[in-house]
Every structure is written in C-alpha cells, then in structure tokens.
Amino acid sequence: MALGMKGREMLIRFTTLARDPDTGRNVGILVAGHTLRDEGDISVEEHRELRLRLKWFNDNLSIPPTYNDPQNKRALSWFKAGASKPIQYMWDLKRILDQHGLQVTVTKTRDPGKVIYEDGWQVVAIPAKGHRFT
C-alpha cells in the first residue's frame, strides 16, 4: 500500500469507549490493557496473559515517530488486514477487557484519511476534517 493511494486494503482499529482527557479521543486498547494489568482486580492467569500480550507488543510493534510531531495530534493507528499475529493478540486483549466491563469497539475502514506512516503491520493516518473514528 503506497502512502496516499486510493483502493487501500482493509484496516482495523481497536479502542475502548473511555475518553482520553488530553486528546478527547477514545483510549486505545493497549493503554487500557496496561491499566487493567496494573490496577485491575484480575486473576493471576489474566495478569499473566495481559503481561505476555503487552510485552509482545512492546517487543514487536514499532512506535511510529510521527506521534512526536504536535501537528499529528489527530493521527490514528490502524492495523493492516495482513497483520494476523498482532490482530489475534488484540482480539485476546479485547476478550479480557470485555470480561472486566471495558467495552472495546472494533472499527474497520479502507479510507483512514491521509496516511503519514506505514510499516509492515500498521498505518498511521490523519482522518479527513469532520470524519471521526472511535
């Protein structure tokens, strides 16, 4: 997928319904997973599973450098449809969060807006003005 091209592949995003007070956007599932792991009333097995999944993301998923630019404050991360392992881990995190009352929304799109970063698993895009994704 080239940056800015039409006819993009399907993209997927996982967020919670909770709002981030700094950005006003929905809190991402990885942030919610860390919070549940550190502060939640969860079983030893759930803690272990969360720890392993979150460690995998820390070890294997690049943090896009575009987030360091204040002009990209509205940018959102999306997984490419072919990112099967990270997407499976996101479904695992969703299951645990859902079990603890943290509803996770799964959004799909072929048009995330202006793509400003891309790697093998993800894209970061700034949605078109007036277009809000969760």
N, C-alpha and C positions, 0 to 999 in steps of 0.2 A: 504494500500500500504506500504510495507516494504521498508526501505531505500536500494537503490541499486538493487532492483529486476527488472527483465525484465517483459514485459507484463503489464506495468503500465496502469492506466486509462488515459483518455484524459485530458490534461491540457490546460489552456488558459491564454494568457497574452495580456495586452492592453498597447500600447506605442504610443507616438507621433512620428512624423518624425524629430522633433528638436533634436539636439545632445547636450548632457551634455558636457560642455567644460572640466570638471575634469576627467570624465571617458571615453569619446568618444562614449558612448552608447546612444541609444535613450532615451529621457526623458520620464519617466513614467507618466501615465495619472493622478495619484494623485498629483504629483508635478505640472503638467500643470493646473489642476483644481484649486489648491491653487493660482497659479499665476494669472489665469483669474479672480478668485474671488477678489483678492486684487488689481489688476492693470488693469483689462479689462474694456472696455466700454460695460457694460451689463445692462439689465433691472433689476428692483427691484425684479421681480419674479425669474429671472435666478440667481441673487445673493442669494436669499433665498434658492432656490433649491440646488445650489452648497454648500452653508453653511451647510444645513441639511445633504446632502450626505457625505460631507467631515467629518463632526462631527461624523456621524455614523461609518465611517471607523476608526477615531481616538479612538472612544469608544469601538469598537468591534473587530478590526483586530490587532493581535499581531505583533509587530515589531520583526522579527527574530533576536536573539542575534548573529547569525553568521555574520551579517553585521559589527560587531565591530572588526572582525579579518581581518587585511590587506591582508591575504592570500586568502580571499574570494572576492576580488575586482571584479572578473568577474562573480560572482554569480547573478542569475536572479530569481525573484519571479514569481510563476505561481499559478493560482487558479485551484483547483480540479474541475472537472465537476459537482460534487455534491454540490458545494458551491453556491447554487441558489440565495440567497439573495445578497451576495457581487457581484456576477456576474451581477445580474439585475441592481444594483447600478452603476456598471462600464458601462453598456450599457447606462444608464441615463447620466452619465458624458460624455461618448463618443458623444452622441447626442448634448449636449450643446457645447462641444469643436468643433465638426464638424461645427456647425452653426456659429462659430466665426473664421473659417478658420484654425483651428488647427486639421489637419487630424490625426486621430487615426488609427493605424494598430492593427488588431486582429490576433494573431498568436496562432496556436494550435499545440500540439505535444504529442506524447506518450513517447518520449525519450528526456527529458530536459538536460541530462548529469548526472553527479554524484550528487545525492541528499544529501544535507548536513543539511537540516532542514525540518521538516514536522509537521503540526498540522492538525486540522480537516478541514480547508479550503484551505490551501496553502502548497506548497513545495518551497524550495529554492534549486537551483541546479547550479553547475558549468558546463557549456557546454564543450563538448569534444574539445580538441585543434583543431583549424581550423573551427569549427562549430559556425557560428554566427547567433544568433536570433536577431530580431529587439528589 
